[in-house]
Amino acid sequence: MKKTSLINKFEILEKEFHKISKYILQKDVLSNSKKYKFFLKKYKKLNKIVKIYDIYKKKLISLKEANTILKIDYDPEMKEMAFLEKNKILEDLSLIERKFYNLYLNDINKNNDRNAILELRSGTGGDEACLFVEDILRMYIMYFKEMNWKYEIIHIQKGGVKGYKEIILNVIGNNKIGVYGNLKFESGVHRVQRIPKTESQGRVHTSAITVAVLPEIQDIEMNINSSDIKKDTFRSSGSGGQHVNKTESAVRLTHIPSKITVECQEERSQHKNFEKAMNVLRSRIYQKQMEKKFQEQSIKRKSLVSTGDRSVKIRTYNYPKGRVTDHRIHKSIYDLVGFMNGNIQKMINYLKLSEIENK
């Protein structure tokens, strides 16, 4: 990282620190425990960076002084002392830069500790794609059980015969392992190659589904103007007995500026459906803003790992060969049965390693 670029980052974060330092002392923040904890966490992180920046600036002044002595002083002893001092300062600066980089990288990956919204949708392949959505859903649920995570169903749309056209879950962690930090690698197109149950001649068919993983965003982080949301209610067509079909408990929210639409009908209460729908809406708006930000900055990544591009084919599940292949890292696991039973952490670990190497 170039020093000018590093100093610019330091200055931006220092300004943000001073801004939060004042904001956190306001009455409306102090009286709201949820808001106070959120900004206190940010304050502590930025405080560490500001302290590092103070040391860094002092080292740069010392480096300038050592360079001046080497340039204008004719005393050999002074020159030797300045030379040794300069080398020591350069070592210190390198350590400080590395320390900042680690903190900054953690800040970039701050979403890793969040809960996640997981969206599965059938793609090409008709009924077979719907069946594969159901298979992948089962795979993830078994993985959640292994990780001691909980999940809530937000929205379901059943397939024509069996399986699902679409299903949306809220995945909740246990504060030990970040949900989004693991699941973010699943975003993209998942392709399956197998003989469908309806195939009489034993031919292998190729179908595809899309997976989208979004970080869960708290309401205090994103204030959506109520006038920008169109709310529609309707009778649920999902599970829940006669009650959901007799009352308009289902909720559809449309964010007018972005045209993002979210539905939720799994709860008996309209209020609970509204809360769940808002949760998904915040995450989708946040994701759209992040994608726009990356495009504006012209960020081009050599690896597609964790970019979340839904149009990219990331993985193939080849049933005849019992193989799962991740195309981003060119890695294959020859245990399809185990993989489909939720043993996916090994592949996720490979993807994590690739992400670290790229960064």
VOBA-1610 file (N, C-alpha, C; in pm, whole numbers, padded with zeros to 5 digits, always signed):
BEGIN
Met+00084-00119+00000Met+00000+00000+00000Met+00088+00125+00000Lys+00072+00217-00094Lys+00152+00338-00101Lys+00122+00427+00020Lys+00227+00503+00063Lys+00213+00585+00184Lys+00106+00693+00168Thr+00099+00755+00048Thr-00003+00860+00026Thr-00143+00801+00036Ser-00162+00683-00022Ser-00291+00614-00016Ser-00325+00575+00128Leu-00222+00530+00200Leu-00241+00489+00340Leu-00280+00609+00427Ile-00210+00722+00407Ile-00239+00843+00485Ile-00381+00892+00457Asn-00423+00885+00330Asn-00560+00924+00294Asn-00663+00841+00369Lys-00636+00708+00377Lys-00727+00619+00449Lys-00728+00652+00598Phe-00610+00677+00654Phe-00599+00715+00794Phe-00682+00841+00823Glu-00669+00941+00736Glu-00738+01070+00757Glu-00890+01056+00749Ile-00935+00973+00654Ile-01080+00950+00641Ile-01135+00884+00768Leu-01062+00782+00817Leu-01106+00710+00937Leu-01095+00797+01062Glu-00996+00886+01063Glu-00980+00978+01177Glu-01099+01076+01184Lys-01141+01127+01069Lys-01258+01216+01062Lys-01383+01144+01110Glu-01397+01018+01067Glu-01513+00938+01108Glu-01512+00915+01259Phe-01392+00894+01314Phe-01377+00874+01459Phe-01424+00997+01537His-01380+01115+01495His-01419+01239+01564His-01570+01265+01552Lys-01625+01227+01438Lys-01770+01243+01415Lys-01849+01154+01512Ile-01807+01027+01523Ile-01875+00932+01612Ile-01853+00969+01759Ser-01734+01023+01791Ser-01703+01066+01928Ser-01804+01168+01979Lys-01847+01257+01891Lys-01947+01358+01928Lys-02088+01299+01928Tyr-02114+01217+01826Tyr-02249+01161+01809Tyr-02289+01069+01925Ile-02192+00991+01974Ile-02220+00891+02077Ile-02260+00954+02212Leu-02229+01083+02228Leu-02261+01154+02353Leu-02398+01224+02349Gln-02465+01217+02235Gln-02597+01279+02224Gln-02701+01202+02304Lys-02800+01274+02355Lys-02901+01216+02445Lys-02978+01100+02382Asp-03017+01117+02256Asp-03097+01012+02190Asp-03018+00884+02170Val-02884+00894+02164Val-02799+00775+02151Val-02777+00711+02288Leu-02747+00794+02388Leu-02724+00743+02525Leu-02847+00675+02583Ser-02965+00722+02545Ser-03090+00665+02598Ser-03137+00540+02523Asn-03073+00512+02409Asn-03109+00396+02328Asn-02995+00294+02336Ser-03012+00189+02418Ser-02904+00093+02444Ser-02857+00022+02316Lys-02952-00010+02229Lys-02918-00079+02104Lys-02830+00009+02015Lys-02871+00136+02003Lys-02796+00231+01921Lys-02659+00261+01984Tyr-02658+00276+02118Tyr-02534+00309+02189Tyr-02430+00197+02173Lys-02473+00071+02189Lys-02381-00043+02176Lys-02324-00052+02036Phe-02408-00025+01938Phe-02364-00031+01798Phe-02255+00071+01770Phe-02278+00197+01812Phe-02180+00303+01784Phe-02059+00296+01877Leu-02076+00240+01996Leu-01962+00222+02087Leu-01863+00122+02026Lys-01915+00018+01963Lys-01831-00083+01898Lys-01750-00018+01785Lys-01815+00068+01706Lys-01747+00139+01598Lys-01643+00235+01654Tyr-01678+00303+01765Tyr-01587+00399+01830Tyr-01458+00329+01874Lys-01471+00213+01934Lys-01353+00138+01985Lys-01262+00093+01871Lys-01323+00048+01761Lys-01243+00005+01646Lys-01166+00122+01586Leu-01234+00235+01568Leu-01171+00352+01509Leu-01067+00414+01603Asn-01091+00403+01733Asn-00996+00455+01832Asn-00860+00386+01819Lys-00862+00255+01794Lys-00738+00179+01774Lys-00662+00231+01651Ile-00736+00257+01545Ile-00675+00305+01420Ile-00617+00446+01438Val-00689+00534+01510Val-00643+00671+01534Val-00513+00671+01616Lys-00505+00583+01714Lys-00383+00572+01796Lys-00264+00526+01712Ile-00290+00432+01622Ile-00186+00385+01530Ile-00141+00499+01439Tyr-00236+00580+01393Tyr-00206+00693+01304Tyr-00119+00797+01375Asp-00145+00823+01502Asp-00064+00918+01580Asp+00082+00873+01586Ile+00103+00745+01611Ile+00240+00689+01616Ile+00304+00698+01477Tyr+00224+00667+01375Tyr+00272+00669+01237Tyr+00321+00808+01197Lys+00245+00912+01232Lys+00283+01051+01199Lys+00414+01089+01266Lys+00431+01048+01393Lys+00555+01079+01466Lys+00675+01010+01400Lys+00653+00887+01355Lys+00761+00812+01288Lys+00799+00879+01156Leu+00702+00932+01085Leu+00729+01000+00958Leu+00810+01127+00979Ile+00782+01198+01089Ile+00859+01319+01123Ile+01004+01282+01155Ser+01021+01173+01231Ser+01155+01125+01265Ser+01232+01081+01141Leu+01160+01019+01047Leu+01221+00975+00921Leu+01270+01096+00840Lys+01190+01201+00839Lys+01226+01324+00768Lys+01352+01386+00828Glu+01359+01386+00962Glu+01476+01441+01032Glu+01602+01360+01001Ala+01588+01225+01000Ala+01703+01138+00969Ala+01751+01162+00826Asn+01659+01178+00732Asn+01695+01205+00593Asn+01765+01339+00577Thr+01723+01437+00655Thr+01785+01570+00651Thr+01931+01563+00698Ile+01955+01489+00809Ile+02092+01473+00861Ile+02179+01403+00757Leu+02128+01300+00693Leu+02204+01227+00591Leu+02237+01314+00470Lys+02154+01412+00447Lys+02170+01498+00329Lys+02266+01613+00353Ile+02256+01677+00474Ile+02331+01802+00494Ile+02445+01792+00595Asp+02443+01687+00681Asp+02547+01678+00784Asp+02672+01607+00729Tyr+02787+01663+00761Tyr+02914+01608+00710Tyr+02987+01524+00815Asp+02936+01519+00936Asp+02999+01441+01043Asp+02971+01293+01019Pro+03078+01211+01000Pro+03059+01068+00971Pro+02982+00994+01080Glu+03009+01028+01207Glu+02940+00963+01319Glu+02791+00993+01317Met+02759+01121+01293Met+02619+01163+01285Met+02548+01094+01169Lys+02621+01083+01055Lys+02563+01017+00938Lys+02534+00869+00967Glu+02627+00804+01036Glu+02610+00663+01069Glu+02492+00643+01164Met+02482+00733+01264Met+02370+00726+01359Met+02236+00749+01288Ala+02236+00847+01196Ala+02115+00878+01120Ala+02075+00762+01029Phe+02176+00697+00971Phe+02152+00582+00883Phe+02088+00466+00960Leu+02143+00437+01079Leu+02089+00330+01162Leu+01948+00364+01211Glu+01930+00492+01246Glu+01798+00539+01293Glu+01694+00527+01181Lys+01737+00564+01061Lys+01647+00556+00946Lys+01599+00413+00922Asn+01692+00319+00925Asn+01656+00178+00904Asn+01560+00128+01010Lys+01583+00172+01136Lys+01495+00132+01247Lys+01355+00191+01227Ile+01349+00317+01184Ile+01219+00384+01161Ile+01143+00315+01047Leu+01215+00279+00941Leu+01151+00211+00827Leu+01093+00075+00868Glu+01163+00005+00956Glu+01112-00121+01010Glu+00985-00098+01091Asp+00989+00007+01175Asp+00872+00042+01259Asp+00752+00080+01172Leu+00778+00158+01067Leu+00670+00199+00976Leu+00607+00078+00907Ser+00693-00016+00869Ser+00644-00137+00803Ser+00553-00217+00897Leu+00593-00227+01023Leu+00511-00298+01123Leu+00378-00228+01145Ile+00383-00093+01152Ile+00260-00014+01173Ile+00165-00031+01054Glu+00223-00028+00933Glu+00142-00045+00811Glu+00074-00182+00810Arg+00149-00284+00852Arg+00093-00419+00857Arg-00019-00428+00960Lys+00002-00363+01074Lys-00098-00363+01181Lys-00226-00293+01135Phe-00207-00179+01066Phe-00323-00106+01013Phe-00395-00189+00909Tyr-00317-00253+00820Tyr-00377-00333+00714Tyr-00466-00442+00772Asn-00419-00509+00879Asn-00498-00615+00943Asn-00627-00560+01001Leu-00619-00443+01066Leu-00739-00380+01123Leu-00833-00335+01013Tyr-00776-00279+00907Tyr-00855-00227+00795Tyr-00924-00341+00720Leu-00852-00452+00702Leu-00909-00569+00636Leu-01024-00626+00717Asn-01008-00627+00851Asn-01116-00673+00939Asn-01237-00582+00927Asp-01211-00451+00907Asp-01320-00354+00894Asp-01393-00375+00761Ile-01315-00404+00654Ile-01376-00432+00524Ile-01465-00555+00535Asn-01418-00653+00612Asn-01491-00778+00629Asn-01585-00775+00750Lys-01628-00655+00789Lys-01711-00642+00909Lys-01843-00717+00895Asn-01886-00737+00771Asn-02012-00810+00750Asn-02001-00958+00785Asn-01877-01007+00794Asn-01857-01151+00819Asn-01923-01199+00948Asp-01930-01112+01049Asp-01987-01152+01178Asp-02140-01144+01182Arg-02199-01097+01075Arg-02344-01076+01075Arg-02421-01206+01051Asn-02550-01202+01086Asn-02642-01305+01041Asn-02666-01283+00892Ala-02737-01375+00828Ala-02751-01365+00682Ala-02893-01393+00636Ile-02925-01337+00520Ile-03048-01369+00446Ile-03005-01460+00332Leu-03064-01579+00326Leu-03030-01677+00224Leu-03149-01694+00129Glu-03126-01671+00001Glu-03233-01680-00099Glu-03197-01787-00204Leu-03287-01882-00222Leu-03268-01988-00322Leu-03379-01977-00427Arg-03342-01982-00555Arg-03441-01972-00663Arg-03410-02072-00773Ser-03514-02134-00826Ser-03495-02227-00937Ser-03462-02149-01064Gly-03379-02208-01149Gly-03342-02144-01275Gly-03381-02231-01391Thr-03286-02260-01478Thr-03316-02343-01595Thr-03334-02489-01552Gly-03431-02556-01615Gly-03451-02697-01584Gly-03590-02733-01535Gly-03680-02635-01527Gly-03819-02663-01490Gly-03835-02729-01355Asp-03911-02840-01353Asp-03940-02912-01227Asp-03814-02966-01162Glu-03717-03007-01245Glu-03591-03061-01192Glu-03515-02953-01113Ala-03521-02828-01159Ala-03456-02717-01088Ala-03525-02692-00954Cys-03657-02704-00953Cys-03733-02687-00828Cys-03696-02796-00726Leu-03679-02917-00777Leu-03638-03028-00690Leu-03497-03005-00635Phe-03411-02946-00718Phe-03274-02921-00673Phe-03270-02809-00568Val-03360-02713-00579Val-03372-02610-00474Val-03400-02678-00340Glu-03492-02776-00343Glu-03526-02850-00222Glu-03406-02928-00169Asp-03328-02988-00259Asp-03209-03064-00218Asp-03103-02973-00156Ile-03082-02857-00218Ile-02982-02763-00166Ile-03029-02703-00034Leu-03159-02680-00022Leu-03215-02631+00105Leu-03187-02732+00216Arg-03209-02858+00187Arg-03182-02964+00286Arg-03033-02966+00323Met-02948-02949+00222Met-02803-02946+00244Met-02765-02834+00342Tyr-02821-02715+00318Tyr-02791-02602+00405Tyr-02846-02622+00547Ile-02967-02675+00557Ile-03028-02696+00690Ile-02943-02794+00772Met-02892-02897+00707Met-02806-02992+00777Met-02673-02926+00818Tyr-02626-02835+00734Tyr-02505-02758+00767Tyr-02530-02666+00886Phe-02649-02602+00887Phe-02685-02513+00999Phe-02687-02591+01131Lys-02740-02711+01124Lys-02748-02796+01243Lys-02608-02827+01296Glu-02518-02856+01203Glu-02378-02885+01239Glu-02311-02764+01304Met-02347-02644+01255Met-02286-02520+01304Met-02359-02464+01426Asn-02468-02530+01466Asn-02551-02484+01577Asn-02614-02347+01547Trp-02656-02328+01422Trp-02725-02206+01381Trp-02876-02233+01372Lys-02953-02129+01388Lys-03098-02138+01373Lys-03138-02069+01243Tyr-03259-02099+01197Tyr-03308-02033+01076Tyr-03459-02012+01086Glu-03505-01909+01016Glu-03648-01879+01007Glu-03686-01868+00860Ile-03799-01927+00824Ile-03847-01916+00686Ile-03921-01784+00671Ile-03882-01706+00571Ile-03945-01576+00546Ile-04047-01587+00433His-04010-01662+00329His-04099-01671+00213His-04076-01803+00140Ile-04186-01866+00098Ile-04180-01991+00021Ile-04273-01981-00100Gln-04224-02026-00213Gln-04309-02043-00331Gln-04283-02183-00385Lys-04385-02268-00376Lys-04368-02409-00415Lys-04360-02425-00566Gly-04296-02536-00607Gly-04284-02567-00749Gly-04413-02623-00805Gly-04416-02641-00938Gly-04537-02691-01003Gly-04575-02831-00959Val-04478-02921-00948Val-04504-03059-00908Val-04453-03082-00767Lys-04321-03069-00749Lys-04257-03082-00618Lys-04149-02977-00606Gly-04089-02969-00488Gly-03979-02876-00467Gly-04025-02732-00453Tyr-03932-02638-00474Tyr-03961-02495-00455Tyr-03909-02412-00571Lys-03991-02316-00610Lys-03944-02216-00707Lys-03855-02114-00638Glu-03893-02084-00512Glu-03817-01983-00436Glu-03836-02007-00287Ile-03729-01986-00212Ile-03740-01991-00067Ile-03637-01894-00008Ile-03680-01818+00093Ile-03593-01718+00158Ile-03588-01749+00307Leu-03467-01753+00360Leu-03446-01783+00503Leu-03367-01671+00569Asn-03392-01654+00698Asn-03306-01571+00782Asn-03224-01667+00867Val-03091-01663+00854Val-03004-01756+00924Val-02938-01683+01041Ile-02954-01739+01162Ile-02909-01672+01285Ile-02799-01753+01350Gly-02686-01688+01378Gly-02570-01755+01434Gly-02571-01765+01585Asn-02458-01811+01639Asn-02446-01832+01784Asn-02338-01744+01847Asn-02300-01635+01777Asn-02200-01538+01824Asn-02057-01593+01827Lys-02036-01716+01782Lys-01902-01774+01780Lys-01844-01773+01638Ile-01926-01810+01542Ile-01882-01816+01403Ile-01978-01731+01319Gly-01921-01637+01242Gly-02004-01548+01161Gly-02079-01623+01052Val-02210-01602+01045Val-02293-01671+00945Val-02258-01620+00805Tyr-02262-01488+00787Tyr-02237-01432+00654Tyr-02094-01463+00607Gly-01998-01460+00700Gly-01859-01488+00666Gly-01838-01625+00606Asn-01926-01720+00638Asn-01919-01855+00580Asn-02009-01868+00457Leu-02130-01818+00468Leu-02228-01840+00361Leu-02209-01750+00239Lys-02135-01639+00253Lys-02122-01544+00140Lys-02062-01610+00016Phe-01984-01716+00037Phe-01922-01785-00076Phe-02022-01866-00159Glu-02144-01881-00109Glu-02245-01963-00177Glu-02322-01886-00284Ser-02303-01753-00289Ser-02377-01671-00386Ser-02333-01702-00529Gly-02430-01728-00614Gly-02402-01755-00754Gly-02490-01865-00809Val-02457-01914-00928Val-02536-02019-00993Val-02479-02156-00955His-02568-02243-00907His-02532-02381-00871His-02593-02472-00978Arg-02507-02546-01046Arg-02552-02632-01157Arg-02551-02779-01114Val-02655-02851-01153Val-02663-02994-01121Val-02670-03076-01249Gln-02595-03184-01252Gln-02598-03278-01364Gln-02637-03415-01310Arg-02757-03461-01346Arg-02805-03591-01297Arg-02921-03639-01383Ile-02961-03764-01359Ile-03075-03822-01432Ile-03201-03791-01352Pro-03292-03709-01405Pro-03415-03678-01332Pro-03503-03803-01313Lys-03585-03803-01211Lys-03674-03916-01182Lys-03773-03938-01295Thr-03802-03832-01368Thr-03901-03840-01477Thr-03838-03887-01609Glu-03704-03900-01612Glu-03634-03939-01735Glu-03639-04091-01752Ser-03705-04135-01858Ser-03726-04279-01881Ser-03608-04346-01952Gln-03529-04266-02028Gln-03420-04325-02107Gln-03283-04313-02040Gly-03281-04267-01916Gly-03156-04262-01840Gly-03057-04157-01884Arg-03106-04050-01947Arg-03016-03944-01992Arg-02989-03844-01880Val-02866-03796-01877Val-02826-03696-01777Val-02873-03558-01823His-02943-03486-01735His-02991-03351-01764His-02911-03250-01681Thr-02902-03129-01731Thr-02836-03020-01658Thr-02939-02915-01621Ser-02946-02884-01493Ser-03036-02780-01442Ser-02956-02683-01356Ala-03016-02571-01323Ala-02943-02471-01243Ala-03038-02396-01149Ile-02982-02354-01037Ile-03054-02269-00942Ile-02961-02152-00904Thr-03019-02046-00853Thr-02937-01934-00807Thr-02946-01923-00655Val-02833-01890-00594Val-02827-01869-00449Val-02779-01726-00427Ala-02846-01654-00341Ala-02802-01519-00304Ala-02791-01512-00152Val-02677-01465-00103Val-02656-01450+00041Val-02631-01303+00071Leu-02713-01247+00157Leu-02704-01104+00192Leu-02676-01089+00341Pro-02594-00993+00380Pro-02573-00969+00524Pro-02698-00905+00585Glu-02735-00949+00704Glu-02851-00892+00772Glu-02815-00754+00825Ile-02897-00654+00792Ile-02870-00515+00831Ile-02970-00470+00936Gln-02918-00412+01045Gln-03004-00366+01154Gln-03074-00236+01114Asp-03188-00212+01179Asp-03266-00092+01147Asp-03191+00036+01180Ile-03103+00034+01284Ile-03030+00156+01320Ile-02920+00189+01219Glu-02883+00091+01137Glu-02778+00114+01037Glu-02835+00174+00909Met-02960+00145+00880Met-03020+00193+00757Met-03160+00246+00784Asn-03172+00376+00772Asn-03301+00441+00797Asn-03374+00457+00664Ile-03472+00371+00639Ile-03549+00379+00515Ile-03670+00468+00538Asn-03685+00567+00455Asn-03797+00661+00466Asn-03929+00587+00440Ser-04021+00598+00534Ser-04149+00526+00523Ser-04229+00567+00399Ser-04208+00691+00353Ser-04280+00739+00234Ser-04227+00673+00106Asp-04108+00609+00117Asp-04049+00540+00002Asp-04095+00395-00009Ile-04178+00353+00088Ile-04222+00212+00089Ile-04372+00201+00060Lys-04404+00118-00037Lys-04544+00087-00066Lys-04576-00048-00002Lys-04677-00050+00084Lys-04714-00172+00155Lys-04847-00226+00103Asp-04847-00354+00064Asp-04969-00423+00022Asp-04990-00543+00112Thr-05113-00571+00146Thr-05145-00690+00225Thr-05236-00781+00142Phe-05223-00911+00164Phe-05306-01007+00090Phe-05319-01135+00172Arg-05409-01222+00132Arg-05429-01348+00202Arg-05317-01446+00168Ser-05266-01508+00270Ser-05157-01603+00252Ser-05205-01729+00182Ser-05118-01784+00098Ser-05150-01911+00031Ser-05061-02022+00085Gly-04984-01989+00190Gly-04889-02087+00246Gly-04948-02168+00357Ser-04858-02228+00438Ser-04901-02312+00549Ser-04953-02226+00663Gly-05018-02287+00760Gly-05067-02212+00875Gly-05214-02233+00902Gly-05276-02324+00832Gly-05416-02356+00861Gly-05513-02257+00799Gln-05634-02256+00849Gln-05740-02173+00791Gln-05719-02026+00818His-05652-01993+00930His-05638-01854+00971His-05572-01768+00863Val-05459-01818+00808Val-05386-01736+00712Val-05464-01713+00583Asn-05554-01802+00551Asn-05632-01786+00429Asn-05753-01695+00446Lys-05793-01670+00570Lys-05912-01588+00598Lys-05877-01443+00627Thr-05753-01417+00668Thr-05713-01279+00700Thr-05598-01236+00611Glu-05589-01105+00590Glu-05482-01052+00505Glu-05356-01032+00589Ser-05293-01143+00627Ser-05173-01137+00711Ser-05045-01127+00629Ala-05050-01168+00502Ala-04931-01162+00417Ala-04900-01017+00379Val-04770-00988+00365Val-04725-00851+00338Val-04633-00847+00217Arg-04657-00748+00131Arg-04567-00722+00019Arg-04517-00578+00031Leu-04384-00561+00036Leu-04325-00428+00046Leu-04250-00395-00082Thr-04272-00273-00133Thr-04199-00227-00251Thr-04126-00099-00216His-03994-00101-00233His-03913+00019-00212His-03914+00097-00342Ile-03987+00208-00344Ile-04015+00282-00467Ile-03888+00329-00539Pro-03790+00390-00471Pro-03671+00438-00543Pro-03592+00327-00613Ser-03577+00211-00549Ser-03496+00103-00607Ser-03581-00002-00678Lys-03714+00003-00658Lys-03809-00094-00716Lys-03788-00236-00664Ile-03725-00249-00548Ile-03705-00380-00485Ile-03834-00420-00415Thr-03879-00544-00440Thr-04003-00595-00380Thr-03973-00717-00295Val-04036-00722-00177Val-04019-00833-00083Val-04156-00879-00035Glu-04176-01011-00028Glu-04300-01067+00026Glu-04270-01154+00147Cys-04363-01155+00243Cys-04353-01246+00356Cys-04493-01287+00398Gln-04515-01419+00411Gln-04650-01468+00445Gln-04646-01587+00542Glu-04528-01611+00601Glu-04513-01732+00681Glu-04567-01721+00823Glu-04584-01597+00871Glu-04635-01576+01007Glu-04786-01553+01005Arg-04851-01584+01115Arg-04996-01559+01127Arg-05024-01410+01147Ser-04925-01339+01202Ser-04940-01196+01233Ser-04889-01110+01118Gln-04969-01012+01077Gln-04928-00918+00974Gln-04807-00836+01021His-04805-00802+01150His-04696-00723+01207His-04563-00799+01197Lys-04566-00929+01229Lys-04443-01010+01223Lys-04397-01027+01078Asn-04493-01045+00987Asn-04458-01056+00845Asn-04395-00926+00795Phe-04447-00814+00843Phe-04392-00683+00805Phe-04248-00669+00853Glu-04222-00710+00978Glu-04087-00701+01035Glu-03987-00786+00955Lys-04029-00908+00921Lys-03941-00998+00845Lys-03916-00943+00705Ala-04020-00890+00643Ala-04006-00834+00509Ala-03912-00713+00510Met-03923-00630+00614Met-03835-00513+00629Met-03690-00557+00645Asn-03670-00666+00716Asn-03536-00719+00738Asn-03470-00755+00604Val-03545-00824+00519Val-03495-00862+00386Val-03475-00738+00299Leu-03570-00645+00306Leu-03563-00523+00225Leu-03437-00443+00256Arg-03406-00427+00385Arg-03285-00354+00425Arg-03160-00421+00367Ser-03157-00553+00376Ser-03040-00627+00326Ser-03025-00614+00175Arg-03136-00618+00103Arg-03129-00607-00043Arg-03086-00467-00087Ile-03138-00364-00018Ile-03100-00226-00050Ile-02952-00205-00021Tyr-02906-00257+00093Tyr-02765-00247+00131Tyr-02676-00313+00025Gln-02716-00433-00018Gln-02638-00507-00118Gln-02631-00429-00249Lys-02742-00368-00287Lys-02747-00291-00412Lys-02655-00170-00403Gln-02653-00105-00286Gln-02566+00010-00265Gln-02419-00029-00272Met-02385-00146-00213Met-02247-00194-00215Met-02203-00227-00358Glu-02292-00290-00435Glu-02260-00324-00574Glu-02236-00198-00657Lys-02318-00095-00633Lys-02304+00032-00703Lys-02171+00099-00666Lys-02137+00091-00537Lys-02013+00151-00488Lys-01892+00086-00554Phe-01893-00048-00563Phe-01783-00120-00626Phe-01770-00082-00774Gln-01884-00068-00841Gln-01882-00032-00984Gln-01827+00108-01004Glu-01867+00202-00918Glu-01821+00341-00929Glu-01671+00352-00906Gln-01620+00269-00816Gln-01476+00270-00787Gln-01396+00186-00886Ser-01470+00123-00982Ser-01408+00037-01084Ser-01320-00069-01022Ile-01372-00134-00920Ile-01298-00242-00856Ile-01308-00367-00942Lys-01196-00416-00989Lys-01192-00537-01071Lys-01116-00644-00993Arg-01183-00751-00960Arg-01118-00858-00886Arg-01076-00970-00980Lys-00957-01022-00955Lys-00909-01134-01036Lys-00988-01260-01004Ser-01035-01270-00879Ser-01110-01390-00838Ser-01255-01353-00816Leu-01345-01446-00846Leu-01487-01422-00824Leu-01530-01468-00686Val-01435-01509-00604Val-01468-01557-00470Val-01532-01445-00390Ser-01650-01472-00337Ser-01727-01384-00248Ser-01774-01254-00312Thr-01775-01244-00446Thr-01826-01122-00508Thr-01978-01118-00503Gly-02040-01236-00491Gly-02186-01241-00481Gly-02256-01219-00614Asp-02186-01232-00725Asp-02247-01215-00857Asp-02337-01335-00885Arg-02467-01309-00893Arg-02563-01419-00907Arg-02562-01482-01047Ser-02503-01413-01144Ser-02505-01465-01281Ser-02387-01558-01308Val-02296-01569-01213Val-02175-01648-01233Val-02197-01792-01189Lys-02162-01888-01277Lys-02170-02030-01242Lys-02054-02061-01148Ile-02086-02091-01022Ile-01979-02110-00924Ile-01952-02257-00894Arg-02055-02342-00909Arg-02037-02480-00863Arg-02121-02578-00946Thr-02065-02698-00967Thr-02137-02805-01037Thr-02144-02928-00948Tyr-02264-02984-00940Tyr-02289-03107-00864Tyr-02312-03218-00966Asn-02211-03301-00988Asn-02217-03406-01089Asn-02249-03539-01021Tyr-02376-03581-01034Tyr-02421-03703-00965Tyr-02362-03831-01024Pro-02354-03847-01157Pro-02297-03971-01211Pro-02153-03997-01163Lys-02075-03890-01145Lys-01935-03904-01102Lys-01916-03883-00951Gly-02027-03851-00881Gly-02019-03831-00736Gly-01925-03718-00697Arg-01927-03610-00777Arg-01828-03504-00762Arg-01893-03366-00748Val-01835-03283-00661Val-01874-03142-00650Val-01753-03059-00689Thr-01769-02968-00784Thr-01657-02885-00831Thr-01691-02737-00814Asp-01602-02664-00748Asp-01616-02518-00739Asp-01526-02456-00846His-01588-02386-00941His-01516-02336-01059His-01430-02214-01029Arg-01455-02144-00920Arg-01376-02025-00886Arg-01235-02061-00843Ile-01223-02173-00773Ile-01091-02214-00722Ile-01044-02346-00783His-01124-02397-00881His-01089-02521-00953His-01062-02636-00854Lys-01154-02648-00759Lys-01140-02751-00656Lys-01257-02849-00665Ser-01225-02979-00662Ser-01330-03082-00665Ser-01324-03166-00538Ile-01443-03203-00489Ile-01454-03294-00374Ile-01533-03416-00423Tyr-01474-03535-00406Tyr-01537-03658-00455Tyr-01615-03727-00343Asp-01706-03652-00286Asp-01796-03706-00183Asp-01928-03630-00191Leu-01998-03651-00301Leu-02122-03579-00326Leu-02227-03609-00221Val-02236-03735-00178Val-02336-03776-00078Val-02311-03700+00053Gly-02186-03699+00098Gly-02152-03627+00221Gly-02176-03478+00208Phe-02143-03423+00092Phe-02161-03280+00065Phe-02309-03243+00074Met-02394-03323+00011Met-02537-03296+00011Met-02601-03322+00148Asn-02526-03388+00236Asn-02571-03407+00374Asn-02517-03299+00468Gly-02468-03191+00409Gly-02429-03075+00490Gly-02281-03062+00519Asn-02198-03155+00466Asn-02053-03148+00492Asn-01986-03054+00391Ile-02018-02926+00401Ile-01969-02829+00302Ile-01857-02739+00357Gln-01824-02753+00485Gln-01727-02663+00547Gln-01588-02674+00482Lys-01551-02793+00438Lys-01420-02812+00375Lys-01406-02723+00252Met-01512-02718+00168Met-01510-02634+00049Met-01507-02486+00087Ile-01584-02450+00189Ile-01586-02311+00236Ile-01448-02269+00285Asn-01377-02360+00354Asn-01243-02330+00402Asn-01146-02305+00287Tyr-01160-02383+00178Tyr-01077-02360+00059Tyr-01104-02220+00002Leu-01231-02182-00001Leu-01271-02051-00055Leu-01220-01937+00034Lys-01224-01958+00165Lys-01172-01857+00259Lys-01023-01834+00236Leu-00951-01944+00219Leu-00807-01936+00196Leu-00778-01861+00067Ser-00856-01889-00037Ser-00839-01821-00166Ser-00867-01671-00152Glu-00969-01636-00073Glu-01002-01494-00051Glu-00886-01422+00017Ile-00828-01483+00119Ile-00715-01423+00191Ile-00595-01404+00098Glu-00568-01504+00016Glu-00454-01496-00076Glu-00474-01384-00179Asn-00598-01366-00226Asn-00627-01261-00323Asn-00617-01122-00263Lys-00656-01111-00135Lys-00651-00980-00069Lys-00512-00945-00022
//
